């Protein structure tokens, strides 16, 4: 086969069989892809890679709206990237990753995210780790003894929209969290909705669990979300009651973790869990969507080997609620697209990246100005794909 014949095409009815065969070989042990995959309704597109008419690989891009403060960013979640066994080590996966950058840009997406099997591979295409997610395992007898001062109530699958306000408030406190539509809620819940408990009216926190397992086994909470400190405390109080006959409760929290700073105790374990990587697809487009509260200006050059349209240099002027980006001749700062993506999302922030030697700056004032727009922020991906 001639590698120059490589094409990445959206899956149309005539390509469904080729896509299914590729997905089955890579992820499903050769079994057929279900016609109604649960994430189909939130996929921006599914792609099949062809070389000389042969299906060599496939991938999926999820359709998300990520948070960055008060800004909402059209985003792609890259998932299920795979090359069939007989076509590996021929750079088809690399070609697919580069082509996906342009496909997402064409759809108006300004940032992409993924969960990497190997972070080293995806760095080659501009992605970098941003943010931390902690997996907490707390023995039941170490759960903090807190007052349940908000009435708990069960939320049924058809009532998920009642969680929207609490979830959105939580998502806005972090970067890279998806603002869910009803379809996103359905996919996140899975084929069988878990037991969901909410606290307060209006809801200030909620958690869910499937209650799987028996006595003395760990009880896993699929999501713990809060919009207020009181909502968080009520989540923990309720979780303590649910795991009274279990060995431990397990759940995920963003960084900084309120549990770590308030309730950490002997025998509690906290580990970084499922690193997420982000990549800015459109530098000026990303910046223009931000919602600054202050005024300032700076210039920056971004080195992007896959998408040279991002390189600039760019002059960035901003005022409350508005950002203007235009080409310029000189840059006060310079960095790679990987570093820019981290700063754009907010964790690690610009001061940390500067301390790491990843950001060049010949004008200290420009760095201070840039921090007004690209403020440090915790990054927490709320979806799994």
ChimeraX attribute file (.defattr): number of C-alpha atoms within 10 A of each C-alpha:
attribute: neighborCount
match mode: 1-to-1
recipient: residues
	/A:1	9
	/A:2	7
	/A:3	13
	/A:4	8
	/A:5	10
	/A:6	19
	/A:7	19
	/A:8	22
	/A:9	17
	/A:10	19
	/A:11	20
	/A:12	13
	/A:13	9
	/A:14	8
	/A:15	14
	/A:16	17
	/A:17	15
	/A:18	21
	/A:19	26
	/A:20	21
	/A:21	20
	/A:22	26
	/A:23	26
	/A:24	17
	/A:25	18
	/A:26	18
	/A:27	15
	/A:28	13
	/A:29	9
	/A:30	13
	/A:31	13
	/A:32	14
	/A:33	18
	/A:34	9
	/A:35	9
	/A:36	8
	/A:37	9
	/A:38	15
	/A:39	16
	/A:40	15
	/A:41	15
	/A:42	17
	/A:43	17
	/A:44	18
	/A:45	20
	/A:46	21
	/A:47	23
	/A:48	28
	/A:49	27
	/A:50	21
	/A:51	18
	/A:52	13
	/A:53	12
	/A:54	13
	/A:55	23
	/A:56	26
	/A:57	29
	/A:58	29
	/A:59	25
	/A:60	24
	/A:61	25
	/A:62	21
	/A:63	22
	/A:64	27
	/A:65	20
	/A:66	28
	/A:67	26
	/A:68	26
	/A:69	20
	/A:70	17
	/A:71	19
	/A:72	21
	/A:73	25
	/A:74	21
	/A:75	29
	/A:76	32
	/A:77	22
	/A:78	24
	/A:79	19
	/A:80	17
	/A:81	20
	/A:82	22
	/A:83	26
	/A:84	19
	/A:85	12
	/A:86	8
	/A:87	15
	/A:88	13
	/A:89	10
	/A:90	11
	/A:91	11
	/A:92	21
	/A:93	22
	/A:94	15
	/A:95	16
	/A:96	23
	/A:97	19
	/A:98	15
	/A:99	16
	/A:100	20
	/A:101	24
	/A:102	16
	/A:103	19
	/A:104	24
	/A:105	20
	/A:106	10
	/A:107	14
	/A:108	16
	/A:109	23
	/A:110	24
	/A:111	28
	/A:112	29
	/A:113	26
	/A:114	26
	/A:115	20
	/A:116	20
	/A:117	10
	/A:118	8
	/A:119	16
	/A:120	11
	/A:121	13
	/A:122	20
	/A:123	17
	/A:124	15
	/A:125	20
	/A:126	25
	/A:127	26
	/A:128	26
	/A:129	24
	/A:130	29
	/A:131	26
	/A:132	23
	/A:133	24
	/A:134	21
	/A:135	17
	/A:136	23
	/A:137	22
	/A:138	23
	/A:139	21
	/A:140	23
	/A:141	16
	/A:142	17
	/A:143	22
	/A:144	18
	/A:145	14
	/A:146	13
	/A:147	12
	/A:148	16
	/A:149	13
	/A:150	19
	/A:151	12
	/A:152	18
	/A:153	14
	/A:154	13
	/A:155	18
	/A:156	13
	/A:157	15
	/A:158	9
	/A:159	9
	/A:160	14
	/A:161	14
	/A:162	14
	/A:163	19
	/A:164	16
	/A:165	14
	/A:166	20
	/A:167	24
	/A:168	18
	/A:169	16
	/A:170	17
	/A:171	27
	/A:172	20
	/A:173	17
	/A:174	26
	/A:175	28
	/A:176	32
	/A:177	23
	/A:178	25
	/A:179	21
	/A:180	20
	/A:181	13
	/A:182	12
	/A:183	13
	/A:184	17
	/A:185	17
	/A:186	20
	/A:187	18
	/A:188	19
	/A:189	17
	/A:190	11
	/A:191	9
	/A:192	9
	/A:193	16
	/A:194	19
	/A:195	17
	/A:196	21
	/A:197	20
	/A:198	27
	/A:199	25
	/A:200	16
	/A:201	11
	/A:202	11
	/A:203	22
	/A:204	26
	/A:205	29
	/A:206	28
	/A:207	23
	/A:208	23
	/A:209	19
	/A:210	14
	/A:211	14
	/A:212	10
	/A:213	11
	/A:214	11
	/A:215	11
	/A:216	13
	/A:217	14
	/A:218	21
	/A:219	26
	/A:220	21
	/A:221	19
	/A:222	17
	/A:223	16
	/A:224	19
	/A:225	24
	/A:226	24
	/A:227	20
	/A:228	15
	/A:229	12
	/A:230	17
	/A:231	23
	/A:232	20
	/A:233	24
	/A:234	27
	/A:235	26
	/A:236	23
	/A:237	18
	/A:238	21
	/A:239	24
	/A:240	23
	/A:241	13
	/A:242	15
	/A:243	23
	/A:244	17
	/A:245	16
	/A:246	19
	/A:247	18
	/A:248	22
	/A:249	25
	/A:250	20
	/A:251	19
	/A:252	22
	/A:253	21
	/A:254	18
	/A:255	18
	/A:256	15
	/A:257	16
	/A:258	14
	/A:259	16
	/A:260	16
	/A:261	8
	/A:262	9
	/A:263	14
	/A:264	17
	/A:265	14
	/A:266	9
	/A:267	11
	/A:268	17
	/A:269	15
	/A:270	20
	/A:271	12
	/A:272	14
	/A:273	13
	/A:274	15
	/A:275	19
	/A:276	22
	/A:277	23
	/A:278	29
	/A:279	30
	/A:280	29
	/A:281	28
	/A:282	22
	/A:283	24
	/A:284	22
	/A:285	20
	/A:286	21
	/A:287	24
	/A:288	19
	/A:289	19
	/A:290	23
	/A:291	19
	/A:292	22
	/A:293	13
	/A:294	13
	/A:295	15
	/A:296	18
	/A:297	20
	/A:298	22
	/A:299	25
	/A:300	24
	/A:301	24
	/A:302	23
	/A:303	20
	/A:304	20
	/A:305	14
	/A:306	17
	/A:307	18
	/A:308	10
	/A:309	14
	/A:310	20
	/A:311	21
	/A:312	22
	/A:313	20
	/A:314	24
	/A:315	20
	/A:316	22
	/A:317	20
	/A:318	24
	/A:319	16
	/A:320	13
	/A:321	15
	/A:322	16
	/A:323	22
	/A:324	16
	/A:325	19
	/A:326	12
	/A:327	15
	/A:328	14
	/A:329	10
	/A:330	13
	/A:331	20
	/A:332	19
	/A:333	21
	/A:334	21
	/A:335	21
	/A:336	17
	/A:337	28
	/A:338	25
	/A:339	26
	/A:340	28
	/A:341	28
	/A:342	26
	/A:343	24
	/A:344	29
	/A:345	29
	/A:346	24
	/A:347	24
	/A:348	22
	/A:349	22
	/A:350	24
	/A:351	15
	/A:352	14
	/A:353	18
	/A:354	16
	/A:355	9
	/A:356	9
	/A:357	10
	/A:358	16
	/A:359	19
	/A:360	17
	/A:361	17
	/A:362	11
	/A:363	13
	/A:364	10
	/A:365	12
	/A:366	18
	/A:367	23
	/A:368	16
	/A:369	20
	/A:370	21
	/A:371	17
	/A:372	17
	/A:373	25
	/A:374	23
	/A:375	20
	/A:376	20
	/A:377	22
	/A:378	22
	/A:379	29
	/A:380	26
	/A:381	26
	/A:382	21
	/A:383	16
	/A:384	12
	/A:385	14
